[in-house]
């Protein structure tokens, strides 16, 4: 999986693909490749969201632990 692409770039490209499909701008010949690309972009977005959620939870946990230490 290509994690070099940013969440924003992946999401924007995914939106473009969805719009092209909805507008009928993609030929049947291109559809399979576009759907495969969209699936990859979704995986990238999900991975980045999960990573961000983990990071935020870790930060919040660290803050809670610091707060508990200060209360002692």
C-alpha positions in Angstrom: 0.0 0.0 0.0 1.3 3.5 -0.9 1.3 5.4 2.4 3.3 8.2 0.8 0.1 9.9 -0.4 -1.5 12.2 2.1 -5.0 11.6 3.5 -6.2 14.8 1.8 -4.8 13.9 -1.6 -6.2 10.3 -1.4 -9.6 11.6 -0.4 -9.7 14.3 -3.1 -8.7 11.7 -5.8 -11.4 9.4 -4.4 -14.0 12.1 -4.7 -12.9 12.8 -8.3 -13.3 9.1 -9.2 -16.8 9.0 -7.6 -17.9 12.1 -9.5 -16.6 10.6 -12.7 -18.5 7.4 -12.1 -21.7 9.3 -11.1 -21.5 11.6 -14.1 -20.9 8.6 -16.5 -17.5 10.1 -17.6 -15.7 6.7 -17.3 -15.9 4.2 -20.0 -16.5 0.6 -19.3 -12.9 -0.1 -20.3 -11.7 2.3 -17.5 -14.2 1.3 -14.9 -12.3 -1.7 -13.5 -9.1 0.3 -13.1 -10.9 3.2 -11.5 -12.7 0.9 -9.0 -9.4 -0.8 -8.1 -7.8 2.6 -7.6 -10.7 3.8 -5.5 -10.4 0.6 -3.3 -6.7 1.4 -2.7 -7.5 5.0 -1.8 -10.1 3.9 0.6 -7.6 1.6 2.3 -5.1 4.4 2.5 -7.7 6.7 4.1 -8.8 4.1 6.6 -5.2 3.4 7.6 -4.4 7.0 8.1 -7.6 7.6 10.1 -6.8 4.6 12.3 -3.3 5.8 12.8 -4.5 9.3 13.7 -7.1 7.8 16.1 -4.4 5.8 17.8 -2.1 8.8 18.1 -4.8 10.9 19.6 -5.8 8.2 22.1 -2.2 7.8 23.1 -1.8 11.6 23.7 -5.0 11.7 25.7 -3.9 8.7 27.8 -0.5 10.4 28.5 -2.3 13.6 29.5 -4.6 11.6 31.9 -1.6 9.8 33.4 0.2 13.2 33.9 -2.9 14.6 35.5 -3.2 11.6 37.9 0.5 12.0 38.9 -0.1 15.7 39.7 -3.1 14.9 41.9 -1.0 12.6 44.1 
